[in-house]
Amino acid sequence: MDGTQRPAPRRDTWLVVPLYNEATVIADVITATRDVFPNIVCVDDGSSDGSGELAAAAGAHVVTHPLNLGQGASLQTGFSWVLAYTDARYLVTFDADGQHRTSDALAMVERAERENLGFVLGSRFLEGDHQAGWLKHLILATAARIGRLKHGLNLTDSHNGLRVLRRDAAEQVNLTQNRMAHAGQIINQLAATKLPWAEHPVTIDYTDYSRSKGQSLLNGVNILTEQIFG
Amino acid sequence: MLIKILLLVAVLVLAVILVRSTSAAKNVALRRLLLLVFVILAVVTILFPQITTKVAQFVGVGRGTDLLLYLLIIAFLSYAVVSFRKMTMMENRITDLSRIIALTTSDPRQRAKEIENTDD
């Protein structure tokens, strides 16, 4: 007998999962997440390893890009799909590689509901330890501070993939940056909605697998330049 | 020196013209006019090479070829900027097209109908 209570599934929330060549983990991620979030749409960005089929077999809705366009484009396609075909109240951007925790996503949705927020952004650097490493933290914290000058939001982590958007916020997002610059663009657009928001502490689980695929420190150059000149 | 002022003004004017989004037709007409001007200048300087030296010295540049080089640099940079913008616009069109295909082929109501039909 275990004391943990299974949380009730949230049917008013849709997860948007950009998917590109994650065949080794996607089925597990979908299966584990569906207990809490039964509504998942994966945007298969032209995977060549059968990720799309695996995600569908695990129970996700799959939207397939005919060409590889990038994570930003995948998110936008996911948003457009959810807004067009469902009556979702909340949209959650969620990574396909297992780095995000379902419990964090659930806590963020519940907070958005409780405090009537337009959007909630995850942050690795709000409390306690993080596994990011000091240089990565420095780069991202600097990017966040520069970003604050541009869009006015006081963020500790502006490049976090775990976000909750209420429907009215998502309707005002239109990502035109297909690749990694979308992270800055979505913050700018959400800030422009002037909706109430919050940052919420999340834990990113850096496994060997996800570390090998994550953004290299060299990408820090791109992140900072895009913040300044983007 | 006069050349510095002229070059700076030219760069700024070109930057404003090229960076602002004007209609496609206006852009094309402008580029055709500039091309015509360039052709006329090229023909004149080929026929009367001494002209480049006279003009160069008038604006404060030593040699005619140096002046031509400066103009070439500006022309090249403008071309690069225009090229980049066109490429970005084309990328956006490809994205929009791909998204329409993706959304059309993933309509859940369509899938529901297919499932219904196969249940017969």
Interface residues (C-beta under 8 A of the other chain):
Chain A: V43 H61 V62 V63 T64 H65 P66 L67 L69 A73 Q76 T77 S80 W81 A84 Y85 T176 N178
Chain B: E91 N92 I94 T95 S98 R99 I101 A102 L103 T105 S106 D107 P108 R109
